[in-house]
Amino acid sequence: KAPWDVLDLVKDYMAQVQAAVITPITRANLASLPEIINRISGLGLYLLLQPVFVPKSHELHSELSLRECTGEEQQRFLDVIDLWESSYGPSSYARLLKDFYTQQDSRPPYCLMGTESIVVDSTGEVLPCFHRRDLAAGNLLEDDPAQVTKPLSEPASDE
């Protein structure tokens, strides 16, 4: 219940700054994702689904990895991605996810991370990409938010 209460409290602010709710996808949470997609959509917030990479060496690999899905689970995954795509419209990313997890191994022509999109993780760290923690711009909870989100180069003024 707590995440829904928090999202309900911050939804207006999140809409103003064009924030997204990022929800991990694992083999273990596939069944609950349609409800999550519908509830977050009902709040008027953007949802990004992010598959969790679980290395084969990890003790929970077979329990969590989408690469270990059975035929029924793989169909559930495809249905979840279709629902998400119809609710939010990220067709190129949806195609990438479907292809990757059905062994098609497609690659997108470009990535928006760090240029048009950034990540703010649950600790407040501002990152250009999920995979580049080494390039953190700062922390929204600890640093001045204006400095953390300031563009690297300010546009030239006409003065």
Secondary structure as GFF3:
##gff-version 3
##sequence-region A 1 159
A	DSSP	alpha_helix	2	16	.	.	.	ID=ss1
A	DSSP	beta_strand	20	25	.	.	.	ID=ss2
A	DSSP	three_ten_helix	27	32	.	.	.	ID=ss3
A	DSSP	alpha_helix	33	42	.	.	.	ID=ss4
A	DSSP	beta_strand	46	51	.	.	.	ID=ss5
A	DSSP	alpha_helix	61	64	.	.	.	ID=ss6
A	DSSP	three_ten_helix	66	68	.	.	.	ID=ss7
A	DSSP	alpha_helix	71	88	.	.	.	ID=ss8
A	DSSP	alpha_helix	91	101	.	.	.	ID=ss9
A	DSSP	beta_strand	119	120	.	.	.	ID=ss10
A	DSSP	beta_strand	125	127	.	.	.	ID=ss11
A	DSSP	three_ten_helix	133	135	.	.	.	ID=ss12
A	DSSP	beta_strand	138	139	.	.	.	ID=ss13
A	DSSP	alpha_helix	145	148	.	.	.	ID=ss14
###
